[in-house]
Amino acid sequence: MAGITQAGHAAGAIVGFDLAHGIGNLELHLHDWNVDFAVWCSYKYLNAGPGGVAGAYVHQQHCNNTDLIRFAGWWGNDPQTRFTMPHDFIPVKSADSWQLSNAPVLPMAALRASLEILPKPEYKI
Ligand SMILES: *Cc1c(COP(=O)(O)O)cnc(C)c1O
């Protein structure tokens, strides 16, 4: 994935991955590999069950770019104006701006239990 990302960037592309079969299954270093974005479902290797929440990764370098096109979800709107229901979407200046809708509570409980038993990656912060 690091090599694919590097080759994509060399060709001027934005590089994203479908991690439906990678999340919970592969050791991932998306930030270090400079992956621009990734998406996944949680009902396969993360064991959330049917209706489990989807996941998305956006590289830190893109988080403050409010020009990127995204679904204008209520949860992704600036919390300072979220409850005023503004006509225009004002994205949160972080990966939170890609949030959509409410989390499904029962699959979230299954996902939490699963994440507690899966091996933890080592994070460098
Ligand atoms: C399962 C899967 C998805 C996600 O499918 P949804 O049911 O829409 O969450 C995406 N890509 C691949 C390759 C898959 O196998």
Ligand as a Chemical Component Dictionary entry (heavy atoms), coordinates in Angstrom:
data_LIG
# 
_chem_comp.id                   LIG 
_chem_comp.type                 NON-POLYMER 
_chem_comp.pdbx_formal_charge   0 
_chem_comp.three_letter_code    LIG 
# 
loop_
_chem_comp_atom.comp_id 
_chem_comp_atom.atom_id 
_chem_comp_atom.alt_atom_id 
_chem_comp_atom.type_symbol 
_chem_comp_atom.charge 
_chem_comp_atom.model_Cartn_x 
_chem_comp_atom.model_Cartn_y 
_chem_comp_atom.model_Cartn_z 
_chem_comp_atom.pdbx_ordinal 
LIG C1 C1 C 0 -18.069 -5.676 1.859  1  
LIG C2 C2 C 0 -17.330 -4.784 0.957  2  
LIG C3 C3 C 0 -17.583 -3.411 0.965  3  
LIG C4 C4 C 0 -18.595 -2.744 1.867  4  
LIG O1 O1 O 0 -19.872 -3.045 1.513  5  
LIG P1 P1 P 0 -21.108 -2.426 2.314  6  
LIG O2 O2 O 0 -22.082 -3.561 2.478  7  
LIG O3 O3 O 0 -21.619 -1.343 1.446  8  
LIG O4 O4 O 0 -20.606 -1.915 3.623  9  
LIG C5 C5 C 0 -16.834 -2.618 0.124  10 
LIG N1 N1 N 0 -15.885 -3.131 -0.684 11 
LIG C6 C6 C 0 -15.629 -4.459 -0.712 12 
LIG C7 C7 C 0 -14.551 -4.966 -1.613 13 
LIG C8 C8 C 0 -16.329 -5.331 0.106  14 
LIG O5 O5 O 0 -16.052 -6.648 0.089  15 
# 
loop_
_chem_comp_bond.comp_id 
_chem_comp_bond.atom_id_1 
_chem_comp_bond.atom_id_2 
_chem_comp_bond.value_order 
_chem_comp_bond.pdbx_ordinal 
LIG C1 C2 SING 1  
LIG C2 C3 SING 2  
LIG C2 C8 DOUB 3  
LIG C3 C4 SING 4  
LIG C3 C5 DOUB 5  
LIG C4 O1 SING 6  
LIG O1 P1 SING 7  
LIG P1 O2 DOUB 8  
LIG P1 O3 SING 9  
LIG P1 O4 SING 10 
LIG C5 N1 SING 11 
LIG N1 C6 DOUB 12 
LIG C6 C7 SING 13 
LIG C6 C8 SING 14 
LIG C8 O5 SING 15 
# 
